[in-house]
């Protein structure tokens, strides 16, 4: 799937029943490069909506869906990409790669990232 802002495809080494990646066309190295700007918030929201649509279409009966990003220094590729999972993880041990390590980074859920970059509304 592709539109004017993102491209989405199945991960070549899936970690779950279904595993998609949603990648912005614009080069953004990592989540650390996103700021509290309406355009960054809109992009991540769009990425999440695309991932949700793909999993609703392809894995409607999955136990759970999960969406998130690896944070430095635990990202393997320096191009922002959203992991979209229809769970369970397969094999189950792969869940380790997608744990949050709090202040040390690790994996951040898409909703938490959106909270972090939500623009401050003017009064």
C-alpha angles and dihedrals in degrees: 000000000000137000135168092284108032147018122215131192143153116280110253089222102038121201096193145031085280123009122182132176121213113198129185117236088224113078110248112164102209145337087272088070093060118097139189092278128129092235093054091046091048092049095051090044089052092048090052092048091052092049092047091050092051093050094044088053099042105029109024093150097050117131092240141342122229130189130188154120136248112241126213131301088027098053115107097199127044095224120087113253134168118224112216116193135188100199150258102075111235112241095017094228090069087077086081090073090060102051124124113238094192112221090004094065121235118143123349122199113239092239091054091050090051090053089051095051100035107131116248107249117232118239 
